[in-house]
């Protein structure tokens, strides 16, 4: 297993995984996993940390972190590991890689949206904020469900 920066050739595999994850489906008429074009736009960008976890030639997980350098803040958009590979500390390794990189880059705060993964994040020092409603509006056709 290897954690590495995502490459353009990883997009299809990442999208196939993410598009089939029920936890990412939060709104009825808004695409809730990233369209392929947006994932492609995240490759080699300064405002995104984009990692994949691979074993040989199979992607088994990924993470996307949105960076706001001006605020010194990062938001973990996704950490996802295929169910059959969980319990092997892969999520922990991804999170550690993210936190190390953010610390090296001098980010002051990290947050995440964690409906299904609250207990995972709590184990690593994240604290739970107040509950709120997730609100979406699609401003482009790319995010509107057909």
N, C-alpha and C positions, 0 to 999 in steps of 0.2 A: 504494500500500500504506500502511495506517495501523495503528499499534498503539494500542489504546484499552482502557479498562476494559470488561469484559464487562457486557452488559445482559441482562435477563430474556428478551428476544426472540432472543438469541443461543444459548440453551440447546439448542434442537433441533439446530442446526447443529454445535455443539461435541460434543454427544452422538453424532450420526451419524458424525462423524469418529473420535472416541475409541473408540467401540464396535467399530469395524472395524480397529483397529490391533492386529496380532498381538503386538507387544512388550508391550502392556498385559495380555495374557492370561497370568497367572503361576500360577494355581491352577485345578485342575479343577472344584471345586465351590463356588468363591467368585467372585462378580462382581468383575472386576478393573478395570473402568472405572467411574467414578462413575455411579450412577443419576441420572436427570434431576432427581429431587426434591432430592438432595444438591447437585447443581450449582446449582439454583435457590436453595438456602439459602446459597450462597457469594456471591451478588450483594450488593454494598454492605455487606460485613462488615469489621470492623476486624482480624480475625485471618486474613484471606485476601487475597492479591493475585491478581486474576483478570483476565487480559488476553486479548484476541482480536486477531488480525491479519486485516484485511479488505482486499480489493480490490473497489471498488464495493460490490456487495451480497453478495459471497461471502466466507465465512470460510475462510481458508486455513491458519490455525494458531491455537494458543492456549497459554496457560501458566497454571498454578495453583501458588501458593506458599503454604504453610502457615506462619503466623507464631506464634511463641511469645514474646510480649513479656517475660514473666517471666524467661525464660532468655536473652533477647537473641539468640535463634537462629531461623533460618528454614530451611525445607526445601522445595526445589523438587520438587514432586510430578510435574509434567509441563511439558515444553516440547515442543510438537509442531508441525511444519510439514508440510503435504501434500508427498509426494515430488516432484511436478512443479514445486514452487516452491522446492525446496532449491537450494543452490549460489548463492543470491542474497543471502546474509548475513542472511536474515530471522531465523534462530535467534540469530545474534549480536546483532542489534538487540533482540530480545526479552530476551536475557540481560542486555545492557547496561541496558535499562530496569529490569529487576528489581533489578540490583545498585545502580543509582543510587538507586532508591526505598528499598531497604534501608539504604543508607548514610545517606540523608537522615533516615531514621527511627531511626538509631543502633543498628542491629542489629550484633552483633559476630561472628556466625558464620553461614555458609550451607552447607548440605549438600544432597546430592541422591542419588537412586538412579539409576544410569546404566548399565544393562547394555549397550545398543546405542550409547550416546552417550559412552562413556568418553573417547575421543580428543577429541571436541568440548569437553568440560568441561576436560580437561587443557590445551588451547590457551589457556584463559582463567585459568589459575592454580589450578584445583582440583587437589588431590592425591588419589591413589587410596588408599583404606584397605584393610584386610584383607578378603578375601572372606568372605562369610557366606551363610547360607541365608535366603531370604525366607520368612517364615512368616505364614500367614493363618488366621484363624478368623472366620466370619461370626456375629456376635452378634444380628443381626436378619434378618428375611426379605428385607429390601431388598438385602442382599449375598449371599444364597443363590441359586445358579443353579437354574433350574427343570429 
